[in-house]
């Protein structure tokens, strides 16, 4: 294993670990707060018709007054609704976001620890 391929193997291992930890849920259903934030949220169910509202109206996160504000999360939920992939689409998007986060964290730490 050369110095150039070592990071690739490490990233592959991290991707497989992240997928292994979350892939079992791809066939799952909505649970717990998914109903409040996705299923019963009219802003999310409208898809991307008024996507800029997610960045200006904190009430779009939970379909009403909320004590937190997450416009990118709400935007990703609305994008999933707009794509029409159903439950699998929501779960697959979350899995891909977890994998991307792991890879970004790995890259950041390798640059930090040089």
KEKESE-480940 format. One record per residue (C-alpha): residue in three letters; x negated, y, z negated; residue number from 1; chain. Coordinates in pm, 1 decimal, padded with zeros to 6 digits. Layout:
PT,ALA,X,Y,Z,NUM,A
...
***
This chain:
PT,UNK,00000.0,00000.0,00000.0,1,A
PT,UNK,-00152.6,00326.9,00109.3,2,A
PT,UNK,-00120.4,00661.2,-00061.8,3,A
PT,UNK,00117.1,00776.0,00213.2,4,A
PT,UNK,00358.4,00482.5,00187.8,5,A
PT,UNK,00372.3,00473.9,-00193.0,6,A
PT,UNK,00617.1,00768.6,-00218.5,7,A
PT,UNK,00837.2,00612.1,00050.1,8,A
PT,UNK,00860.4,00287.3,-00144.9,9,A
PT,UNK,00934.4,00480.7,-00463.3,10,A
PT,UNK,01213.0,00674.5,-00289.2,11,A
PT,UNK,01355.8,00355.4,-00142.0,12,A
PT,UNK,01357.6,00199.6,-00488.1,13,A
PT,UNK,01534.8,00503.4,-00633.0,14,A
PT,UNK,01794.6,00499.5,-00354.9,15,A
PT,UNK,01861.8,00130.2,-00413.1,16,A
PT,UNK,01886.7,00183.8,-00789.0,17,A
PT,UNK,02132.6,00472.8,-00747.0,18,A
PT,UNK,02339.4,00276.8,-00497.3,19,A
PT,UNK,02332.5,-00032.9,-00715.0,20,A
PT,UNK,02455.9,00166.5,-01012.4,21,A
PT,UNK,02747.3,00324.7,-00825.9,22,A
PT,UNK,02834.2,00111.0,-00521.4,23,A
PT,UNK,03055.9,-00122.7,-00723.0,24,A
PT,UNK,03302.3,00165.7,-00757.7,25,A
PT,UNK,03362.0,00220.9,-00385.1,26,A
PT,UNK,03680.2,00015.8,-00395.9,27,A
PT,UNK,03804.2,00177.1,-00716.8,28,A
PT,UNK,04100.8,00398.4,-00787.1,29,A
PT,UNK,04128.4,00746.9,-00930.2,30,A
PT,UNK,04083.6,00748.7,-01307.0,31,A
PT,UNK,04108.5,00985.3,-01603.7,32,A
PT,UNK,04066.7,01348.7,-01496.8,33,A
PT,UNK,04067.2,01267.9,-01122.4,34,A
PT,UNK,04442.2,01316.8,-01127.1,35,A
PT,UNK,04414.9,01670.9,-01265.7,36,A
PT,UNK,04124.4,01780.5,-01047.1,37,A
PT,UNK,04209.4,01600.7,-00722.3,38,A
PT,UNK,04548.2,01431.2,-00693.6,39,A
PT,UNK,04767.6,01693.6,-00865.0,40,A
PT,UNK,04561.6,01996.0,-00760.7,41,A
PT,UNK,04744.7,02187.1,-00485.1,42,A
PT,UNK,04431.4,02382.4,-00387.8,43,A
PT,UNK,04240.0,02059.5,-00323.9,44,A
PT,UNK,04531.9,01886.4,-00153.2,45,A
PT,UNK,04556.1,02178.4,00091.6,46,A
PT,UNK,04217.4,02073.3,00225.8,47,A
PT,UNK,03994.2,02342.9,00370.6,48,A
PT,UNK,04274.2,02575.2,00479.8,49,A
PT,UNK,04162.0,02846.2,00234.0,50,A
PT,UNK,03818.7,02721.7,00127.1,51,A
PT,UNK,03687.2,03068.5,00032.1,52,A
PT,UNK,03941.0,03074.9,-00250.9,53,A
PT,UNK,03735.3,02812.5,-00436.9,54,A
PT,UNK,03463.7,03076.8,-00482.9,55,A
PT,UNK,03693.3,03355.3,-00597.5,56,A
PT,UNK,03968.4,03186.0,-00800.4,57,A
PT,UNK,03858.9,02974.7,-01099.1,58,A
PT,UNK,04214.2,02837.8,-01125.9,59,A
PT,UNK,04159.2,02626.5,-00814.3,60,A
PT,UNK,03942.9,02379.4,-01006.4,61,A
PT,UNK,04221.1,02225.0,-01211.7,62,A
PT,UNK,04524.4,02351.4,-01028.4,63,A
PT,UNK,04581.0,02615.1,-01293.6,64,A
PT,UNK,04398.0,02807.2,-01565.2,65,A
PT,UNK,04071.5,02634.9,-01649.8,66,A
PT,UNK,03794.7,02697.8,-01896.8,67,A
PT,UNK,03528.0,02613.3,-01640.2,68,A
PT,UNK,03449.4,02703.1,-01282.4,69,A
PT,UNK,03297.1,02462.0,-01026.7,70,A
PT,UNK,03353.3,02591.3,-00674.0,71,A
PT,UNK,03119.7,02346.3,-00497.0,72,A
PT,UNK,03281.1,02046.7,-00665.2,73,A
PT,UNK,03626.1,02170.7,-00569.5,74,A
PT,UNK,03505.7,02240.4,-00215.7,75,A
PT,UNK,03371.9,01885.0,-00183.4,76,A
PT,UNK,03704.6,01743.7,-00304.8,77,A
PT,UNK,03894.9,01956.8,-00051.3,78,A
PT,UNK,03655.4,01851.1,00226.1,79,A
PT,UNK,03726.1,01487.6,00141.0,80,A
PT,UNK,04099.8,01552.7,00165.0,81,A
PT,UNK,04048.0,01727.3,00500.0,82,A
PT,UNK,03847.9,01431.2,00637.2,83,A
PT,UNK,04136.0,01199.6,00554.1,84,A
PT,UNK,03920.3,00906.5,00442.2,85,A
PT,UNK,04130.3,00846.8,00133.2,86,A
PT,UNK,03994.4,00694.9,-00184.2,87,A
PT,UNK,03692.8,00537.3,-00014.5,88,A
PT,UNK,03585.9,00877.3,00119.5,89,A
PT,UNK,03590.3,01033.0,-00226.8,90,A
PT,UNK,03389.1,00748.8,-00374.4,91,A
PT,UNK,03140.3,00735.0,-00084.3,92,A
PT,UNK,03083.7,01110.7,-00100.2,93,A
PT,UNK,03010.5,01091.2,-00471.2,94,A
PT,UNK,02768.8,00803.8,-00411.8,95,A
PT,UNK,02584.7,00999.6,-00141.9,96,A
PT,UNK,02566.5,01304.9,-00367.9,97,A
PT,UNK,02416.3,01091.8,-00646.5,98,A
PT,UNK,02156.7,00949.6,-00407.1,99,A
PT,UNK,02069.5,01297.4,-00278.5,100,A
PT,UNK,02034.4,01425.0,-00635.1,101,A
PT,UNK,01799.6,01139.7,-00725.8,102,A
PT,UNK,01583.0,01209.3,-00420.3,103,A
PT,UNK,01572.6,01583.6,-00489.9,104,A
PT,UNK,01479.5,01520.5,-00851.9,105,A
PT,UNK,01205.2,01278.6,-00744.5,106,A
PT,UNK,01067.9,01530.4,-00494.5,107,A
PT,UNK,01078.9,01812.6,-00748.4,108,A
PT,UNK,00900.2,01608.4,-01012.0,109,A
PT,UNK,00629.9,01492.5,-00770.7,110,A
PT,UNK,00563.2,01854.4,-00670.2,111,A
PT,UNK,00565.7,01965.5,-01032.8,112,A
PT,UNK,00323.7,01693.4,-01143.4,113,A
PT,UNK,00059.6,01748.5,-00877.7,114,A
***
